[in-house]
């Protein structure tokens, strides 16, 4: 029997899991070379994204333990060893894109990590450039038993891929302010994986009021909920285009957001997804923006009155759509409600029948945060990225 044509071999390999591909690199030098080829890495990633395969959930338990769950089976958890090592300090996932995770620890040190290949890279140090409050302010604060001057700092992060420059970028926005407008400074920076350096971009035209927030990626843009003015009480959605590096506000649906107890907004299936849970916990609405930036394109995907799948908990977060598009995977969280007898879990919500099916996953911790990522061979070092051009 003749040899299999190279094109057919690549097509077959492109449909396999990353775990299998890493093993098959040992088969022969030609196979190893093919699997490490930048063209094949992009081909494999593209196939995974188009077919909604090779996706995993990543769970963070007790702030520093990580587990993965294969979305194709949703059967059992697997322990992940993150690049920060064993110290029991808080570690958060600030973003996920094409199989790469950006992690930040309690000291604001940042790692990029591919859990599938176990590669990791620490980002270069990045000092805040704006001036600190003058010494007399800090002296006044330290000497007063009830100081009238308070300095607060907000740091917002986001991580994503820019297809125009074929580069992975991390955004960091920092604002520091005091009461009564006696002190305010702001800066925004972008890190490029290709150049392995930070650079400052123009300051933002909005205000950050929380200590630390992480943006989500949709339509090649990063998004956060922010405030237009210091006096604003209502948060608004702003997007940062990773290609043009410009900010723009996006309108939310007219869905009585002022009556909602909890608003959660993230990406699902590449679209912006908003979940509104109302004050009496009796109603949950899930909205999808089908055409990016167009307010009229918001559609209500789910509307549940007294939903049976979240008893005693107002926190139901959509994570993913099934391969055939007829079900939504929901994360049901109890940890913020102090229900000691209940554990965080997952359910499938059938969009047609509106029925719920609980997902039984072995080894699931009682409480956790969850993110979605695609298993990929995407490299981390800038030289490998430059070779892809």
C-alpha positions in Angstrom: 0.0 0.0 0.0 1.4 3.4 -1.0 2.1 6.2 1.5 -0.7 8.5 2.6 -0.5 11.9 0.9 0.8 14.6 3.2 -2.3 16.7 2.7 -4.5 13.8 4.0 -2.2 13.2 7.0 -2.4 16.9 7.9 -6.2 16.9 7.6 -6.4 13.8 9.9 -4.0 15.3 12.5 -5.9 18.6 12.5 -9.0 16.8 13.9 -7.2 15.2 16.9 -6.9 16.4 20.4 -3.8 18.3 21.6 -3.0 15.5 24.0 -2.9 13.0 21.1 -0.8 15.4 18.9 1.8 15.9 21.7 2.2 12.1 21.9 2.3 11.7 18.1 5.3 14.1 17.9 7.3 11.1 18.9 6.2 8.9 16.0 8.7 10.4 13.5 10.7 13.6 12.7 8.3 14.5 9.8 5.3 14.2 12.1 7.0 16.3 14.8 7.9 18.9 12.2 4.4 19.0 10.8 2.7 19.3 14.3 5.1 22.1 15.3 4.6 24.0 12.0 2.9 27.4 12.5 0.5 26.7 9.6 -0.7 23.5 11.2 -1.1 25.1 14.6 -3.4 27.7 13.1 -5.3 25.0 11.1 -5.9 22.9 14.2 -7.1 25.9 16.2 -9.4 27.0 13.4 -10.9 23.5 13.2 -11.5 23.4 17.0 -13.2 26.8 17.0 -15.4 26.1 13.9 -16.5 22.7 15.1 -16.8 23.6 18.8 -14.5 20.8 19.8 -11.4 20.5 22.0 -12.9 22.9 24.5 -12.4 22.6 28.3 -13.6 24.2 31.5 -11.0 25.5 33.9 -12.0 25.7 37.5 -10.3 27.8 40.2 -10.8 26.5 43.7 -9.7 28.2 46.9 -8.0 30.9 44.9 -4.9 28.8 43.8 -6.0 25.2 42.9 -6.9 24.6 39.2 -8.8 21.8 37.6 -9.8 21.2 34.0 -12.9 19.4 32.6 -13.2 18.3 29.0 -16.3 19.8 27.5 -16.8 16.9 25.0 -17.5 14.5 27.9 -18.0 16.6 31.1 -17.2 13.6 33.1 -14.3 14.2 35.5 -11.9 16.8 36.7 -8.1 16.8 36.1 -5.6 18.7 38.3 -3.6 21.4 36.5 -0.3 22.6 37.8 -0.1 26.4 37.2 3.2 28.2 36.5 3.2 30.2 39.8 4.2 27.0 41.7 3.1 25.9 45.2 2.8 29.1 47.3 -0.8 29.4 48.5 -1.5 32.9 47.3 -4.4 34.2 45.3 -4.2 33.6 41.6 -6.8 34.8 39.1 -7.5 34.2 35.4 -7.6 37.7 33.8 -8.3 36.4 30.3 -8.5 33.4 28.0 -7.9 33.4 24.2 -7.1 30.6 21.7 -5.9 28.3 24.4 -3.7 30.8 26.2 -4.6 32.0 29.7 -3.4 35.2 31.3 -2.9 34.8 35.1 -2.3 37.5 37.7 -1.3 36.9 41.3 -1.7 39.0 44.5 1.5 41.0 43.6 0.2 41.8 40.1 2.8 39.5 38.5 1.4 38.2 35.2 2.0 34.9 33.5 0.8 33.7 30.1 0.1 29.9 30.2 -1.0 27.3 27.8 -2.4 24.5 30.0 -2.5 22.0 27.1 1.2 22.3 26.2 2.2 23.3 29.8 4.2 26.2 28.4 4.3 29.4 30.4 6.0 32.8 30.2 6.2 35.6 32.7 5.5 39.1 31.4 8.2 41.8 31.7 7.8 44.1 34.6 5.5 47.1 34.1 5.8 50.1 36.4 2.9 52.5 36.7 4.1 55.8 35.1 1.8 58.4 36.6 3.0 60.4 39.6 2.0 59.3 43.1 0.2 61.8 45.3 2.5 64.4 46.7 4.3 63.6 50.0 2.2 66.0 52.0 -1.0 64.1 51.1 0.5 60.8 52.3 1.7 62.6 55.5 -1.7 64.0 56.1 -3.4 60.6 55.6 -1.0 58.9 58.0 -1.2 61.5 60.7 -5.0 61.9 60.8 -7.0 59.5 62.9 -10.0 60.0 60.6 -8.4 61.3 57.4 -10.6 63.1 54.9 -8.3 62.2 52.0 -8.5 58.6 50.7 -6.5 57.3 47.8 -8.1 54.4 45.9 -6.6 52.5 43.0 -8.5 50.5 40.3 -6.8 48.1 38.0 -8.7 46.6 35.0 -7.2 43.9 32.8 -8.1 42.2 29.5 -6.4 39.7 27.2 -7.1 38.8 23.6 -5.9 38.2 20.0 -5.5 40.8 17.2 -5.9 39.1 13.8 -4.7 42.2 12.0 -1.2 42.1 13.5 -1.4 38.4 14.4 -0.5 39.3 17.9 -1.7 38.5 21.4 -2.3 41.7 23.5 -2.9 42.3 27.2 -4.5 45.6 28.3 -4.0 47.1 31.7 -5.9 50.3 32.8 -5.0 51.9 36.2 -6.8 54.8 37.9 -5.9 56.3 41.2 -8.1 58.9 42.8 -8.9 60.6 46.1 -12.1 62.1 47.5 -13.2 65.6 46.5 -11.2 65.5 43.3 -8.0 66.5 45.1 -6.1 63.7 43.3 -6.7 61.8 40.1 -4.4 60.0 37.7 -5.0 57.5 35.0 -3.0 55.4 32.5 -3.6 52.6 30.0 -1.0 50.3 28.6 -0.9 47.4 26.1 1.5 44.5 26.2 2.4 42.7 22.9 3.4 39.1 23.0 5.1 39.5 19.6 7.4 42.3 20.8 7.5 41.2 24.4 7.1 44.8 25.7 4.6 47.3 27.1 3.6 50.6 25.6 1.3 53.3 26.8 -1.8 54.3 24.8 -4.1 57.3 25.1 -5.9 57.6 28.4 -9.5 56.3 28.7 -12.6 58.5 28.6 -14.4 56.8 31.5 -14.0 55.9 35.1 -13.1 52.7 37.0 -14.6 52.3 40.5 -13.7 48.7 41.5 -10.3 47.6 42.7 -9.8 44.9 40.1 -11.8 43.8 37.1 -11.2 41.5 34.1 -12.6 42.1 30.7 -14.0 39.6 28.2 -13.2 39.1 24.6 -15.8 39.2 21.8 -15.6 40.3 18.1 -11.8 41.0 18.4 -12.5 43.5 21.2 -12.1 43.5 24.9 -15.0 44.7 27.1 -15.6 46.0 30.6 -18.5 47.6 32.5 -17.4 51.1 33.5 -18.8 54.5 34.5 -19.0 57.5 32.1 -18.6 60.1 34.9 -17.4 60.0 38.6 -21.0 60.6 39.7 -22.5 57.8 37.6 -24.4 55.1 39.4 -25.2 53.0 36.3 -22.4 51.0 34.7 -22.1 51.0 30.9 -20.4 48.6 28.5 -17.2 49.8 26.7 -15.2 47.9 24.1 -11.5 48.2 23.1 -10.8 47.2 19.5 -7.5 45.2 19.6 -6.7 46.2 16.0 -7.4 50.0 16.0 -6.8 50.2 19.8 -9.8 52.6 20.1 -12.5 52.6 22.8 -16.2 52.7 22.1 -19.4 52.4 24.1 -22.0 49.8 23.3 -25.7 50.0 24.1 -27.3 47.4 26.3 -30.8 46.0 25.7 -33.9 47.7 27.0 -34.6 45.0 29.6 -35.3 46.9 32.8 -31.7 46.8 33.9 -32.5 49.2 36.7 -34.8 46.5 38.2 -32.2 43.7 38.0 -30.4 42.6 41.2 -27.4 41.2 39.3 -26.1 41.9 35.8 -23.4 39.5 34.4 -22.0 40.1 31.0 -19.5 38.0 29.1 -18.9 36.3 25.8 -20.7 33.1 24.8 -20.1 31.4 21.4 -18.3 34.5 20.2 -21.2 36.9 20.9 -21.8 39.2 23.9 -24.1 37.6 26.4 -25.9 39.5 29.2 -27.7 37.8 32.1 -30.1 39.8 34.2 -31.4 38.3 37.5 -34.1 40.3 39.2 -34.4 41.4 42.8 -36.9 38.8 43.9 -34.9 36.0 42.2 -38.1 35.0 40.4 -36.9 35.8 36.9 -33.7 35.3 34.9 -33.3 36.7 31.4 -30.4 35.9 29.1 -29.7 38.2 26.1 -27.4 37.8 23.1 -26.1 40.6 20.8 -26.2 38.9 17.4 -24.7 41.8 15.4 -21.8 43.5 17.1 -22.4 47.1 18.2 -26.0 47.2 17.0 -28.5 47.7 19.9 -31.4 46.4 17.9 -29.7 43.1 17.4 -30.1 42.1 21.1 -32.4 39.1 21.3 -33.7 37.3 24.4 -32.3 33.8 24.4 -33.7 32.6 27.7 -36.5 34.0 30.0 -37.2 31.9 33.0 -39.8 32.7 35.7 -39.1 31.0 39.0 -36.4 28.8 37.4 -36.2 25.4 39.1 -32.5 25.0 38.2 -31.3 27.7 40.6 -33.1 27.1 43.9 -32.0 29.5 46.6 -29.3 31.0 44.3 -29.6 34.0 42.0 -26.4 33.2 40.2 -26.8 31.4 36.9 -24.1 32.2 34.3 -24.3 30.9 30.7 -20.9 29.4 29.6 -21.3 27.7 26.3 -23.7 26.5 23.6 -23.9 22.8 22.7 -22.5 21.6 19.3 -25.9 21.5 17.6 -26.9 24.8 19.2 -30.0 23.5 21.0 -28.7 23.7 24.6 -26.9 26.1 26.8 -24.4 25.1 29.6 -25.1 27.1 32.8 -22.9 27.5 35.8 -25.0 27.6 39.0 -23.0 29.3 41.9 -23.9 29.2 45.5 -20.7 30.3 47.2 -21.8 34.0 47.4 -25.1 33.0 49.1 -23.6 31.2 52.2 -25.6 28.1 51.5 -23.2 25.6 53.2 -25.3 22.6 52.1 -25.2 23.4 48.4 -22.3 23.0 46.0 -21.6 24.9 42.7 -22.7 22.9 39.7 -23.6 22.9 36.0 -26.8 22.2 34.1 -27.8 21.9 30.5 -30.7 24.1 29.6 -32.7 22.9 26.5 -33.8 26.0 24.5 -36.7 24.1 22.9 -38.3 22.2 25.7 -37.0 24.6 28.4 -36.1 21.6 30.5 -33.0 21.3 32.6 -30.5 18.4 32.9 -28.0 18.4 35.7 -24.4 17.6 34.7 -22.6 15.1 37.0 -18.9 15.7 37.0 -16.6 13.5 39.2 -14.2 15.3 41.5 -16.0 18.7 41.3 -15.0 20.9 44.3 -17.8 22.4 46.4 -17.1 26.0 45.2 -15.1 27.4 42.4 -14.8 30.1 39.6 -15.0 28.9 36.0 -13.7 29.9 32.6 -13.8 28.3 29.2 -10.8 27.7 27.0 -9.9 25.9 23.8 -7.1 23.3 23.9 -4.5 24.4 21.4 -0.8 24.2 20.3 -0.4 28.0 20.2 3.1 28.9 21.3 4.1 31.6 23.8 7.5 32.8 22.8 7.7 35.8 20.6 10.2 34.1 18.2 7.6 31.4 17.4 5.0 34.1 16.7 7.4 35.9 14.4 8.0 32.7 12.5 4.3 32.5 11.7 4.4 35.6 9.6 
